[in-house]
Amino acid sequence: MAPHPITQAIIDFSAGAAGGVACVMCGQPFDTAKVKMQTFPSMYRGFLHCFVSTWRQVGLRGLYHGTSPALLANISENAVLFLSYGFCQDVVRLVSRTEKDVALSDLQKAFAGSVASIFSSLALCPTELVKCRLQAMHEMEASGKIASGQRSTVWTVVKTVLKTNGPLGFYQGLTSTFVRELPGYFCFFGGYELSRSMFAQRMGTDKESIGVLPVMFSGGFGGACLWLVVYPIDCVKSRIQVYSLAGKQAGFMRTFMGIVRNEGIAPLYSGLTPTMIRTFPANGALFLAYELSRKMMMEKYGA
C-alpha cells in the first residue's frame, strides 16, 4: 500500500537530509581544495600542493573551513532536492501519461531530477555563498582583495553580506547556480539510475536489491557525470560568490568571458582533480544514506 502523500514527502525530505550529512562528512576536505583552486588557480600547482599548503598554513581545521554552512547547504539542498524529486516524478507521469504503478524510465527520472534542481537551488545558494567565502578567506587576504586579520566565522561572513548587499546579497551567483544545476542534475540522476539499471540487469534482480557497493558506485558515477558536464559553470559561480566579498562582482557571462579572455580555458577546470576524487565517496555516501534511510522509513511509516 502506497504511503499518504504527506508521509511520502516527509520521508523523501528526511532521507535527502540524511544523504546531505553523509555527503559533507565524506567530501569536505576535497571540496575546500576545489574552491581554493577555482578562485585562486595561480596560487597552487595542483591538488596536492593546495592540500599540503592548506594543512601547513592552518592545519586540519583549514580543510574543514565552511563545514557548518556546508552541512546546512547540503542538508537543505538535498532535503529539498529529493522532496521535489518525488513531486517532479509525479509531474513527469502526468505529462507523459504514465500509469502510477508503472516505473519511470531512466530518462524520465533524469528530467524529474533536472526540474527538482530549480527548487533546491533556492535553498542552496545562500549557504553555499557563505561556505565558499569561508573556504577562500585565506587566499582573499593573501591576494590583498580584503584586509588581513579578519575573523572568519559563519556569523562574520553573514554580517558582512547583510551590511554590504542586504538580504539579496546571499543570492549572488544564483543565475550561475541555476545554469549549473539544471543540466547537472539531469546528468546526476540520469547517470545514477542508468548505472543502477545496468547493475540490476547484470545481477538479474531489480534496482532496489542490487546491494550496498553497486548503490555507492552508482552514486559516484552520477556525481562524476554531473561534474564533467558543469565544472566550468561551477568555477564561474565560485568566483562570483567569493570575489563579491571585495566589492561588486560582474554577472555570469561577464565573469566567464573575463576568465577566458584574461586567463584562458584552463582555470575553468582548476580544482577538477579533487572534485573527481571526492565525487565517488561523497556521492556514494549520499545515495547510500538516502536509499537506506528511505527504505527504513518506508518500512516503518509507509503502510
Backbone as CSV, one residue per row, in Angstrom:
resi,resn,N_x,N_y,N_z,CA_x,CA_y,CA_z,C_x,C_y,C_z
1,MET,0.842,-1.201,0.000,0.000,0.000,0.000,0.880,1.254,0.000
2,ALA,0.578,2.173,-0.914,1.371,3.406,-1.026,1.130,4.299,0.176
3,PRO,2.175,4.979,0.667,2.006,5.868,1.816,1.204,7.112,1.446
4,HIS,0.653,7.768,2.459,-0.049,9.036,2.245,0.933,10.043,1.629
5,PRO,0.469,10.907,0.712,1.381,11.870,0.063,2.197,12.719,1.038
6,ILE,1.591,13.132,2.150,2.323,13.941,3.131,3.406,13.095,3.798
7,THR,3.060,11.839,4.143,4.044,10.929,4.733,5.190,10.687,3.758
8,GLN,4.850,10.484,2.476,5.871,10.274,1.457,6.795,11.483,1.340
9,ALA,6.221,12.674,1.400,7.010,13.903,1.308,7.971,14.024,2.488
10,ILE,7.484,13.721,3.692,8.336,13.790,4.889,9.473,12.767,4.798
11,ILE,9.173,11.569,4.301,10.192,10.528,4.142,11.261,10.972,3.154
12,ASP,10.836,11.500,1.991,11.797,11.961,0.977,12.656,13.105,1.517
13,PHE,12.025,14.034,2.238,12.735,15.179,2.816,13.775,14.713,3.827
14,SER,13.376,13.810,4.722,14.282,13.326,5.776,15.420,12.490,5.200
15,ALA,15.109,11.642,4.222,16.145,10.812,3.604,17.144,11.680,2.841
16,GLY,16.660,12.725,2.182,17.557,13.651,1.493,18.477,14.368,2.465
17,ALA,17.941,14.765,3.629,18.754,15.421,4.662,19.841,14.478,5.164
18,ALA,19.496,13.211,5.389,20.484,12.222,5.837,21.587,12.054,4.798
19,GLY,21.193,12.038,3.526,22.174,11.944,2.453,23.105,13.144,2.417
20,GLY,22.560,14.335,2.679,23.370,15.549,2.686,24.445,15.524,3.762
21,VAL,24.101,15.046,4.959,25.075,14.938,6.055,26.200,13.981,5.668
22,ALA,25.840,12.821,5.134,26.844,11.824,4.748,27.773,12.367,3.670
23,CYS,27.214,13.119,2.731,27.998,13.686,1.636,29.059,14.659,2.154
24,VAL,28.678,15.545,3.062,29.613,16.546,3.591,30.720,15.891,4.410
25,MET,30.362,14.977,5.278,31.348,14.375,6.168,32.413,13.593,5.384
26,CYS,32.026,13.046,4.245,32.982,12.283,3.438,33.808,13.163,2.497
27,GLY,33.251,14.299,2.076,33.900,15.038,0.992,34.377,16.440,1.272
28,GLN,34.221,16.968,2.504,34.509,18.376,2.754,35.962,18.803,2.458
29,PRO,36.997,18.053,2.863,38.372,18.487,2.552,38.615,18.650,1.057
30,PHE,38.057,17.756,0.247,38.227,17.849,-1.204,37.468,19.046,-1.775
31,ASP,36.291,19.331,-1.193,35.523,20.489,-1.643,36.251,21.788,-1.318
32,THR,36.903,21.847,-0.148,37.680,23.034,0.226,38.806,23.268,-0.775
33,ALA,39.532,22.205,-1.135,40.607,22.326,-2.121,40.056,22.778,-3.470
34,LYS,38.898,22.268,-3.839,38.280,22.651,-5.117,37.998,24.145,-5.161
35,VAL,37.375,24.684,-4.103,37.006,26.101,-4.086,38.252,26.981,-4.099
36,LYS,39.288,26.613,-3.333,40.526,27.382,-3.313,41.164,27.428,-4.704
37,MET,41.181,26.285,-5.390,41.810,26.214,-6.703,40.975,26.911,-7.774
38,GLN,39.657,26.910,-7.616,38.795,27.603,-8.566,38.979,29.112,-8.495
39,THR,39.049,29.631,-7.269,39.053,31.081,-7.086,40.446,31.689,-7.181
40,PHE,41.507,30.878,-6.900,42.886,31.371,-6.988,43.749,30.318,-7.682
41,PRO,43.492,30.071,-8.975,44.197,28.987,-9.683,45.704,29.193,-9.793
42,SER,46.175,30.447,-9.796,47.607,30.700,-9.956,48.400,30.470,-8.665
43,MET,47.700,30.328,-7.531,48.391,30.134,-6.249,48.878,28.702,-6.053
44,TYR,48.268,27.758,-6.752,48.568,26.354,-6.491,48.945,25.622,-7.771
45,ARG,49.939,24.750,-7.651,50.405,23.982,-8.810,49.499,22.790,-9.107
46,GLY,48.729,22.382,-8.130,47.845,21.240,-8.310,47.157,20.897,-7.011
47,PHE,46.407,19.805,-7.028,45.616,19.411,-5.867,46.489,19.155,-4.637
48,LEU,47.569,18.373,-4.805,48.409,18.034,-3.651,49.070,19.279,-3.065
49,HIS,49.511,20.201,-3.933,50.115,21.436,-3.450,49.107,22.236,-2.627
50,CYS,47.876,22.337,-3.117,46.821,23.055,-2.403,46.527,22.374,-1.068
51,PHE,46.402,21.052,-1.089,46.076,20.283,0.109,47.162,20.453,1.177
52,VAL,48.421,20.267,0.764,49.539,20.357,1.708,49.719,21.790,2.205
53,SER,49.580,22.773,1.308,49.726,24.178,1.704,48.689,24.565,2.745
54,THR,47.461,24.142,2.535,46.402,24.439,3.496,46.693,23.789,4.837
55,TRP,47.153,22.550,4.801,47.497,21.823,6.035,48.593,22.561,6.803
56,ARG,49.619,23.029,6.080,50.733,23.717,6.734,50.325,25.088,7.281
57,GLN,49.434,25.787,6.560,49.040,27.139,6.956,48.140,27.135,8.179
58,VAL,47.131,26.297,8.178,46.139,26.346,9.254,45.785,24.988,9.841
59,GLY,46.496,23.943,9.417,46.245,22.633,9.990,45.005,21.962,9.423
60,LEU,44.612,20.869,10.072,43.478,20.072,9.611,42.202,20.894,9.540
61,ARG,42.016,21.823,10.500,40.782,22.608,10.519,40.631,23.446,9.255
62,GLY,41.773,23.783,8.607,41.700,24.556,7.370,41.002,23.802,6.256
63,LEU,41.131,22.475,6.265,40.471,21.653,5.251,38.988,21.488,5.537
64,TYR,38.587,21.845,6.759,37.170,21.757,7.130,36.541,23.133,7.339
65,HIS,37.227,24.202,6.827,36.604,25.517,6.852,35.301,25.468,6.056
66,GLY,34.271,26.067,6.609,32.993,26.091,5.903,32.154,24.850,6.114
67,THR,32.561,23.989,7.086,31.792,22.754,7.286,30.378,23.043,7.784
68,SER,30.243,24.007,8.703,28.892,24.318,9.226,27.946,24.771,8.120
69,PRO,28.328,25.790,7.311,27.432,26.143,6.208,27.341,25.053,5.149
70,ALA,28.413,24.249,4.996,28.345,23.136,4.036,27.295,22.117,4.475
71,LEU,27.267,21.826,5.789,26.235,20.922,6.306,24.849,21.507,6.091
72,LEU,24.712,22.794,6.426,23.420,23.454,6.228,23.042,23.466,4.756
73,ALA,24.057,23.754,3.894,23.806,23.803,2.453,23.369,22.443,1.925
74,ASN,24.113,21.394,2.291,23.812,20.070,1.754,22.550,19.473,2.339
75,ILE,22.311,19.721,3.630,21.069,19.222,4.225,19.868,19.894,3.568
76,SER,19.925,21.233,3.456,18.792,21.948,2.856,18.655,21.609,1.381
77,GLU,19.795,21.573,0.647,19.724,21.285,-0.786,19.157,19.898,-1.045
78,ASN,19.724,18.886,-0.376,19.316,17.514,-0.679,17.939,17.188,-0.118
79,ALA,17.581,17.790,1.027,16.226,17.589,1.545,15.204,18.140,0.560
80,VAL,15.439,19.382,0.089,14.519,19.989,-0.885,14.596,19.267,-2.227
81,LEU,15.821,18.881,-2.631,16.002,18.197,-3.916,15.214,16.894,-3.981
82,PHE,15.379,16.040,-2.965,14.717,14.741,-3.013,13.218,14.855,-2.737
83,LEU,12.822,15.861,-1.944,11.389,16.129,-1.786,10.794,16.536,-3.130
84,SER,11.456,17.480,-3.811,10.976,17.947,-5.113,11.067,16.841,-6.165
85,TYR,12.098,15.996,-6.046,12.283,14.892,-6.987,11.065,13.971,-7.000
86,GLY,10.529,13.696,-5.801,9.317,12.874,-5.728,8.134,13.542,-6.408
87,PHE,7.949,14.848,-6.135,6.843,15.577,-6.761,7.037,15.681,-8.277
88,CYS,8.270,15.938,-8.693,8.548,16.099,-10.125,8.366,14.789,-10.886
89,GLN,8.600,13.661,-10.235,8.309,12.382,-10.883,6.809,12.249,-11.145
90,ASP,5.993,12.745,-10.199,4.540,12.733,-10.404,4.146,13.630,-11.579
91,VAL,4.837,14.776,-11.703,4.568,15.686,-12.823,4.949,15.022,-14.146
92,VAL,6.094,14.348,-14.175,6.536,13.644,-15.384,5.529,12.562,-15.754
93,ARG,5.021,11.839,-14.745,3.988,10.826,-15.006,2.765,11.456,-15.652
94,LEU,2.360,12.617,-15.109,1.176,13.300,-15.624,1.377,13.748,-17.067
95,VAL,2.533,14.365,-17.334,2.815,14.881,-18.678,2.964,13.748,-19.689
96,SER,3.637,12.667,-19.275,3.875,11.547,-20.189,2.742,10.523,-20.182
97,ARG,1.732,10.773,-19.337,0.569,9.870,-19.216,1.007,8.451,-18.849
98,THR,1.920,8.389,-17.893,2.395,7.101,-17.389,1.580,6.704,-16.169
99,GLU,1.130,5.472,-16.140,0.309,4.990,-15.027,1.108,5.002,-13.717
100,LYS,0.391,5.149,-12.610,1.023,5.266,-11.292,1.859,4.041,-10.939
101,ASP,1.422,2.861,-11.343,2.121,1.639,-10.956,3.202,1.222,-11.964
102,VAL,3.422,2.038,-12.991,4.456,1.749,-13.991,5.712,2.558,-13.658
103,ALA,6.854,1.890,-13.599,8.110,2.564,-13.252,8.520,3.533,-14.356
104,LEU,9.022,4.683,-13.963,9.534,5.653,-14.926,10.847,5.156,-15.521
105,SER,11.119,5.569,-16.750,12.391,5.215,-17.379,13.516,6.045,-16.764
106,ASP,14.752,5.637,-17.012,15.907,6.387,-16.506,15.906,7.806,-17.058
107,LEU,15.525,7.983,-18.323,15.476,9.307,-18.939,14.421,10.186,-18.278
108,GLN,13.263,9.612,-17.985,12.195,10.369,-17.309,12.633,10.805,-15.913
109,LYS,13.342,9.931,-15.198,13.832,10.290,-13.866,14.900,11.378,-13.952
110,ALA,15.699,11.361,-15.017,16.695,12.414,-15.216,16.017,13.763,-15.409
111,PHE,14.937,13.798,-16.185,14.177,15.035,-16.368,13.580,15.510,-15.048
112,ALA,13.047,14.577,-14.263,12.472,14.933,-12.961,13.536,15.531,-12.045
113,GLY,14.734,14.959,-12.039,15.825,15.487,-11.222,16.251,16.871,-11.664
114,SER,16.248,17.112,-12.971,16.631,18.425,-13.501,15.642,19.500,-13.056
115,VAL,14.352,19.210,-13.150,13.331,20.176,-12.729,13.394,20.399,-11.217
116,ALA,13.636,19.333,-10.457,13.718,19.442,-8.996,14.850,20.362,-8.562
117,SER,15.900,20.452,-9.378,17.058,21.282,-9.015,16.720,22.770,-8.978
118,ILE,15.653,23.184,-9.640,15.231,24.589,-9.583,14.910,24.968,-8.144
119,PHE,14.206,24.080,-7.462,13.789,24.353,-6.082,14.968,24.232,-5.109
120,SER,15.822,23.228,-5.335,16.959,23.044,-4.433,17.968,24.188,-4.567
121,SER,18.062,24.801,-5.748,18.991,25.922,-5.946,18.648,27.093,-5.032
122,LEU,17.363,27.332,-4.836,16.931,28.442,-3.982,17.335,28.212,-2.527
123,ALA,17.362,26.946,-2.112,17.788,26.619,-0.753,19.306,26.594,-0.641
124,LEU,19.989,26.238,-1.732,21.431,26.046,-1.706,22.230,27.338,-1.785
125,CYS,21.826,28.266,-2.643,22.661,29.423,-2.983,23.146,30.233,-1.770
126,PRO,22.276,30.623,-0.822,22.763,31.437,0.306,23.813,30.732,1.160
127,THR,23.569,29.458,1.478,24.510,28.746,2.338,25.802,28.418,1.601
128,GLU,25.724,28.164,0.307,26.935,27.870,-0.454,27.805,29.115,-0.595
129,LEU,27.177,30.280,-0.699,27.936,31.530,-0.754,28.775,31.701,0.510
130,VAL,28.170,31.488,1.676,28.897,31.598,2.948,30.012,30.558,3.010
131,LYS,29.725,29.345,2.600,30.720,28.257,2.617,31.928,28.605,1.748
132,CYS,31.689,29.048,0.522,32.780,29.364,-0.402,33.652,30.498,0.132
133,ARG,33.023,31.512,0.726,33.799,32.642,1.257,34.673,32.207,2.425
134,LEU,34.159,31.359,3.288,34.960,30.853,4.402,36.132,30.017,3.897
135,GLN,35.884,29.206,2.880,36.922,28.326,2.363,38.059,29.110,1.702
136,ALA,37.751,30.246,1.078,38.756,31.008,0.337,39.219,32.260,1.089
137,MET,38.890,32.394,2.371,39.221,33.607,3.123,40.735,33.839,3.183
138,HIS,41.519,32.791,3.421,42.971,32.947,3.494,43.527,33.492,2.185
139,GLU,43.050,32.961,1.055,43.534,33.407,-0.254,43.103,34.838,-0.558
140,MET,41.908,35.231,-0.104,41.438,36.604,-0.304,42.348,37.583,0.434
141,GLU,42.768,37.219,1.642,43.676,38.069,2.410,45.070,38.085,1.786
142,ALA,45.560,36.908,1.381,46.909,36.816,0.814,47.034,37.583,-0.497
143,SER,45.950,37.660,-1.265,45.977,38.362,-2.554,45.694,39.851,-2.417
144,GLY,45.372,40.295,-1.192,45.112,41.709,-0.959,43.727,42.174,-1.351
145,LYS,42.822,41.226,-1.657,41.463,41.605,-2.044,40.643,42.088,-0.852
146,ILE,41.002,41.628,0.345,40.379,42.123,1.572,41.481,42.345,2.606
147,ALA,41.193,43.133,3.632,42.182,43.412,4.675,42.496,42.133,5.450
148,SER,43.742,41.968,5.852,44.144,40.768,6.590,43.729,40.886,8.054
149,GLY,43.697,39.752,8.711,43.388,39.727,10.137,41.912,39.693,10.471
150,GLN,41.058,39.552,9.458,39.618,39.493,9.744,39.262,38.125,10.322
151,ARG,38.349,38.138,11.282,37.862,36.863,11.841,36.947,36.208,10.820
152,SER,37.233,34.946,10.516,36.437,34.245,9.511,35.561,33.205,10.191
153,THR,34.374,33.625,10.550,33.365,32.724,11.100,32.101,32.858,10.268
154,VAL,31.207,31.907,10.448,29.937,31.969,9.720,29.232,33.294,10.002
155,TRP,29.211,33.704,11.257,28.472,34.903,11.631,29.090,36.165,11.047
156,THR,30.442,36.252,11.020,31.071,37.453,10.459,30.811,37.552,8.961
157,VAL,30.815,36.416,8.263,30.513,36.435,6.827,29.062,36.851,6.601
158,VAL,28.147,36.296,7.393,26.729,36.647,7.264,26.519,38.138,7.508
159,LYS,27.162,38.681,8.557,27.028,40.109,8.860,27.573,40.974,7.723
160,THR,28.698,40.554,7.140,29.296,41.311,6.044,28.372,41.347,4.831
161,VAL,27.772,40.210,4.511,26.843,40.154,3.375,25.646,41.061,3.622
162,LEU,25.072,40.982,4.815,23.899,41.798,5.139,24.238,43.286,5.112
163,LYS,25.408,43.646,5.653,25.813,45.047,5.706,26.110,45.593,4.314
164,THR,26.741,44.777,3.477,27.185,45.245,2.157,26.081,45.201,1.106
165,ASN,25.338,44.112,1.073,24.376,43.907,-0.013,22.944,43.670,0.438
166,GLY,22.716,43.559,1.750,21.372,43.268,2.214,21.022,41.801,2.030
167,PRO,19.794,41.417,2.351,19.387,40.008,2.252,19.571,39.407,0.862
168,LEU,19.360,40.209,-0.189,19.510,39.674,-1.543,20.964,39.347,-1.878
169,GLY,21.897,39.860,-1.057,23.302,39.553,-1.280,23.613,38.071,-1.170
170,PHE,22.789,37.336,-0.430,23.005,35.900,-0.296,22.709,35.146,-1.592
171,TYR,22.078,35.837,-2.540,21.729,35.184,-3.801,22.641,35.618,-4.942
172,GLN,23.818,36.195,-4.612,24.826,36.422,-5.634,25.299,35.063,-6.143
173,GLY,25.267,34.883,-7.439,25.621,33.592,-8.024,24.419,32.698,-8.261
174,LEU,23.192,33.214,-8.041,22.002,32.372,-8.230,21.831,31.971,-9.687
175,THR,22.062,32.930,-10.607,21.943,32.594,-12.029,22.911,31.480,-12.398
176,SER,24.163,31.594,-11.910,25.161,30.554,-12.183,24.742,29.222,-11.563
177,THR,24.103,29.292,-10.400,23.639,28.065,-9.743,22.564,27.391,-10.587
178,PHE,21.607,28.175,-11.095,20.576,27.617,-11.983,21.206,27.003,-13.237
179,VAL,22.132,27.739,-13.847,22.781,27.272,-15.080,23.544,25.971,-14.824
180,ARG,24.113,25.843,-13.626,24.840,24.628,-13.266,23.902,23.474,-12.940
181,GLU,22.875,23.744,-12.138,22.059,22.670,-11.576,21.146,21.996,-12.610
182,LEU,20.557,22.754,-13.520,19.593,22.165,-14.457,20.212,21.056,-15.312
183,PRO,21.306,21.328,-16.044,21.926,20.208,-16.777,22.656,19.245,-15.851
184,GLY,23.197,19.789,-14.738,23.969,18.952,-13.825,23.141,17.839,-13.213
185,TYR,21.950,18.177,-12.734,21.136,17.157,-12.078,20.419,16.249,-13.066
186,PHE,20.287,16.690,-14.316,19.842,15.760,-15.362,20.877,14.642,-15.494
187,CYS,22.162,15.029,-15.548,23.242,14.045,-15.657,23.396,13.239,-14.362
188,PHE,23.188,13.909,-13.218,23.353,13.278,-11.911,22.374,12.122,-11.721
189,PHE,21.089,12.437,-11.854,20.081,11.396,-11.675,20.073,10.415,-12.847
190,GLY,20.345,10.930,-14.057,20.406,10.039,-15.214,21.525,9.021,-15.078
191,GLY,22.724,9.497,-14.679,23.854,8.583,-14.502,23.616,7.590,-13.385
192,TYR,23.025,8.066,-12.281,22.744,7.198,-11.136,21.767,6.091,-11.523
193,GLU,20.661,6.474,-12.146,19.638,5.480,-12.499,20.123,4.537,-13.594
194,LEU,20.880,5.060,-14.559,21.419,4.207,-15.620,22.372,3.175,-15.047
195,SER,23.242,3.604,-14.130,24.191,2.675,-13.512,23.452,1.608,-12.707
196,ARG,22.444,2.031,-11.947,21.663,1.047,-11.170,20.964,0.056,-12.088
197,SER,20.435,0.539,-13.205,19.754,-0.351,-14.163,20.719,-1.386,-14.729
198,MET,21.937,-0.948,-15.027,22.934,-1.875,-15.581,23.334,-2.926,-14.551
199,PHE,23.496,-2.514,-13.289,23.799,-3.477,-12.237,22.645,-4.478,-12.066
200,ALA,21.416,-3.958,-12.065,20.247,-4.824,-11.884,20.131,-5.834,-13.027
201,GLN,20.389,-5.372,-14.257,20.314,-6.259,-15.417,21.384,-7.351,-15.345
202,ARG,22.598,-6.940,-14.976,23.696,-7.908,-14.896,23.474,-8.918,-13.760
203,MET,22.883,-8.461,-12.652,22.692,-9.323,-11.493,21.375,-10.091,-11.542
204,GLY,20.539,-9.760,-12.518,19.258,-10.456,-12.663,18.292,-10.156,-11.537
205,THR,18.275,-8.924,-11.076,17.385,-8.535,-9.981,16.807,-7.160,-10.267
206,ASP,16.037,-6.608,-9.320,15.515,-5.251,-9.501,16.485,-4.233,-8.916
207,LYS,16.267,-2.949,-9.242,17.194,-1.882,-8.856,17.264,-1.684,-7.345
208,GLU,16.208,-2.064,-6.629,16.183,-1.872,-5.182,16.980,-2.939,-4.440
209,SER,17.430,-3.987,-5.147,18.069,-5.125,-4.471,19.501,-5.371,-4.946
210,ILE,20.160,-4.335,-5.472,21.495,-4.549,-6.047,22.606,-4.549,-4.997
211,GLY,22.323,-4.081,-3.790,23.331,-4.119,-2.732,24.034,-2.784,-2.512
212,VAL,24.839,-2.754,-1.439,25.456,-1.509,-0.989,26.502,-0.976,-1.967
213,LEU,27.464,-1.810,-2.374,28.548,-1.333,-3.236,28.055,-0.837,-4.589
214,PRO,27.135,-1.542,-5.265,26.603,-1.010,-6.521,25.867,0.320,-6.349
215,VAL,25.153,0.488,-5.222,24.476,1.763,-4.964,25.503,2.881,-4.804
216,MET,26.574,2.614,-4.046,27.606,3.630,-3.834,28.328,3.963,-5.141
217,PHE,28.639,2.930,-5.924,29.291,3.196,-7.212,28.370,4.005,-8.117
218,SER,27.088,3.677,-8.135,26.127,4.394,-8.979,26.024,5.858,-8.563
219,GLY,26.047,6.096,-7.231,26.034,7.474,-6.757,27.273,8.228,-7.198
220,GLY,28.440,7.595,-7.092,29.678,8.215,-7.544,29.684,8.451,-9.037
221,PHE,29.144,7.505,-9.793,29.078,7.654,-11.255,28.173,8.822,-11.631
222,GLY,27.028,8.949,-10.940,26.141,10.088,-11.189,26.834,11.407,-10.889
223,GLY,27.590,11.459,-9.775,28.329,12.664,-9.429,29.394,12.993,-10.453
224,ALA,30.096,11.975,-10.968,31.123,12.195,-11.987,30.507,12.750,-13.268
225,CYS,29.344,12.223,-13.662,28.651,12.736,-14.848,28.294,14.214,-14.665
226,LEU,27.803,14.559,-13.476,27.438,15.945,-13.180,28.636,16.870,-13.335
227,TRP,29.743,16.550,-12.657,30.872,17.473,-12.615,31.587,17.595,-13.945
228,LEU,31.665,16.520,-14.713,32.315,16.599,-16.015,31.568,17.536,-16.955
229,VAL,30.257,17.629,-16.787,29.442,18.488,-17.655,29.446,19.935,-17.187
230,VAL,29.363,20.172,-15.876,29.088,21.537,-15.395,30.264,22.196,-14.676
231,TYR,31.436,21.571,-14.652,32.514,22.124,-13.830,32.880,23.572,-14.167
232,PRO,33.026,23.952,-15.431,33.353,25.358,-15.722,32.302,26.334,-15.185
233,ILE,31.039,25.940,-15.203,29.969,26.791,-14.675,30.140,26.953,-13.170
234,ASP,30.484,25.860,-12.496,30.695,25.915,-11.048,31.875,26.811,-10.706
235,CYS,32.906,26.795,-11.542,34.065,27.656,-11.321,33.669,29.123,-11.384
236,VAL,32.859,29.491,-12.382,32.382,30.874,-12.510,31.544,31.259,-11.299
237,LYS,30.683,30.353,-10.854,29.835,30.615,-9.684,30.691,30.873,-8.443
238,SER,31.726,30.063,-8.242,32.597,30.246,-7.080,33.306,31.592,-7.131
239,ARG,33.768,31.984,-8.320,34.430,33.285,-8.466,33.470,34.415,-8.074
240,ILE,32.258,34.358,-8.578,31.271,35.409,-8.292,30.997,35.505,-6.795
241,GLN,30.790,34.348,-6.158,30.430,34.344,-4.741,31.582,34.759,-3.841
242,VAL,32.810,34.394,-4.195,33.966,34.730,-3.359,34.437,36.158,-3.624
243,TYR,34.587,36.537,-4.891,35.133,37.848,-5.226,34.181,38.991,-4.877
244,SER,32.890,38.691,-4.778,31.947,39.757,-4.419,32.176,40.234,-2.978
245,LEU,32.949,39.464,-2.203,33.319,39.896,-0.857,34.163,41.174,-0.904
246,ALA,34.921,41.348,-2.004,35.798,42.514,-2.138,35.104,43.690,-2.827
247,GLY,33.863,43.552,-3.184,33.133,44.623,-3.863,32.187,44.050,-4.887
248,LYS,31.566,44.909,-5.683,30.581,44.476,-6.669,31.235,43.587,-7.712
249,GLN,30.612,42.456,-7.994,31.164,41.487,-8.922,30.263,41.382,-10.151
250,ALA,30.881,41.210,-11.321,30.132,41.093,-12.574,29.266,39.836,-12.564
251,GLY,28.299,39.792,-13.487,27.407,38.656,-13.599,28.075,37.460,-14.265
252,PHE,27.271,36.439,-14.550,27.802,35.168,-15.034,28.574,35.317,-16.345
253,MET,27.951,35.899,-17.390,28.591,35.952,-18.701,29.841,36.829,-18.676
254,ARG,29.796,37.975,-17.991,30.970,38.855,-17.948,32.113,38.211,-17.171
255,THR,31.767,37.499,-16.083,32.806,36.797,-15.325,33.407,35.678,-16.160
256,PHE,32.560,34.925,-16.834,33.017,33.819,-17.692,33.944,34.333,-18.791
257,MET,33.508,35.379,-19.512,34.310,35.922,-20.609,35.605,36.544,-20.092
258,GLY,35.549,37.156,-18.892,36.753,37.733,-18.295,37.801,36.678,-17.992
259,ILE,37.365,35.537,-17.469,38.301,34.438,-17.178,38.931,33.926,-18.464
260,VAL,38.099,33.677,-19.487,38.597,33.141,-20.765,39.554,34.128,-21.425
261,ARG,39.183,35.423,-21.409,39.982,36.447,-22.087,41.317,36.680,-21.379
262,ASN,41.300,36.732,-20.059,42.494,37.111,-19.303,43.351,35.934,-18.845
263,GLU,42.718,34.756,-18.663,43.443,33.628,-18.088,43.449,32.386,-18.970
264,GLY,42.535,32.341,-19.937,42.439,31.168,-20.791,41.390,30.174,-20.305
265,ILE,41.348,29.020,-20.942,40.353,27.992,-20.622,40.739,27.182,-19.390
266,ALA,42.037,26.933,-19.208,42.500,26.022,-18.153,41.987,26.384,-16.759
267,PRO,41.973,27.680,-16.345,41.482,27.990,-14.993,40.032,27.586,-14.741
268,LEU,39.244,27.436,-15.801,37.865,26.990,-15.631,37.797,25.548,-15.136
269,TYR,38.903,24.820,-15.267,38.951,23.426,-14.817,39.885,23.251,-13.620
270,SER,40.347,24.373,-13.041,41.197,24.284,-11.865,40.406,23.719,-10.689
271,GLY,40.948,22.695,-10.055,40.241,22.048,-8.947,39.419,20.838,-9.367
272,LEU,39.487,20.468,-10.649,38.709,19.315,-11.114,39.193,18.011,-10.487
273,THR,40.518,17.904,-10.251,41.066,16.662,-9.676,40.477,16.336,-8.301
274,PRO,40.525,17.271,-7.318,39.913,16.926,-6.025,38.410,16.704,-6.128
275,THR,37.779,17.369,-7.093,36.335,17.179,-7.273,36.031,15.755,-7.722
276,MET,36.813,15.239,-8.675,36.579,13.887,-9.180,36.973,12.835,-8.144
277,ILE,38.025,13.133,-7.344,38.389,12.209,-6.257,37.267,12.169,-5.223
278,ARG,36.711,13.339,-4.932,35.663,13.464,-3.914,34.349,12.818,-4.337
279,THR,34.042,12.826,-5.608,32.685,12.516,-6.043,32.254,11.090,-5.718
280,PHE,33.181,10.135,-5.776,32.763,8.749,-5.520,32.469,8.480,-4.046
281,PRO,33.368,8.831,-3.112,32.979,8.603,-1.704,31.840,9.499,-1.247
282,ALA,31.840,10.777,-1.663,30.819,11.715,-1.176,29.439,11.381,-1.728
283,ASN,29.335,11.224,-3.044,28.026,10.936,-3.631,27.605,9.489,-3.418
284,GLY,28.603,8.607,-3.293,28.265,7.237,-2.909,27.635,7.204,-1.532
285,ALA,28.224,7.974,-0.585,27.665,8.058,0.770,26.294,8.739,0.753
286,LEU,26.147,9.754,-0.096,24.867,10.463,-0.188,23.734,9.503,-0.568
287,PHE,23.927,8.782,-1.672,22.855,7.903,-2.141,22.670,6.687,-1.245
288,LEU,23.756,6.199,-0.640,23.612,5.067,0.281,22.787,5.492,1.487
289,ALA,23.118,6.658,2.078,22.351,7.149,3.230,20.901,7.432,2.837
290,TYR,20.718,8.009,1.646,19.351,8.298,1.175,18.551,7.013,1.002
291,GLU,19.101,6.059,0.271,18.360,4.827,-0.035,18.071,4.026,1.227
292,LEU,19.078,3.884,2.118,18.875,3.081,3.326,17.882,3.730,4.284
293,SER,18.027,5.059,4.498,17.103,5.733,5.418,15.695,5.785,4.836
294,ARG,15.595,5.965,3.539,14.275,5.983,2.891,13.607,4.611,2.986
295,LYS,14.377,3.555,2.738,13.832,2.203,2.833,13.379,1.897,4.238
296,MET,14.192,2.303,5.237,13.839,2.060,6.633,12.555,2.781,7.005
297,MET,12.441,4.067,6.602,11.236,4.846,6.930,10.016,4.351,6.168
298,MET,10.218,3.900,4.933,9.083,3.362,4.161,8.541,2.092,4.822
299,GLU,9.447,1.265,5.340,9.014,0.033,6.015,8.284,0.337,7.304
300,LYS,8.708,1.408,7.982,8.112,1.734,9.285,6.845,2.584,9.175
301,TYR,6.865,3.551,8.232,5.760,4.505,8.174,4.999,4.480,6.847
302,GLY,5.495,3.675,5.893,4.912,3.728,4.553,3.540,3.118,4.424
303,ALA,3.237,2.145,5.257,1.963,1.459,5.106,0.817,2.273,5.653
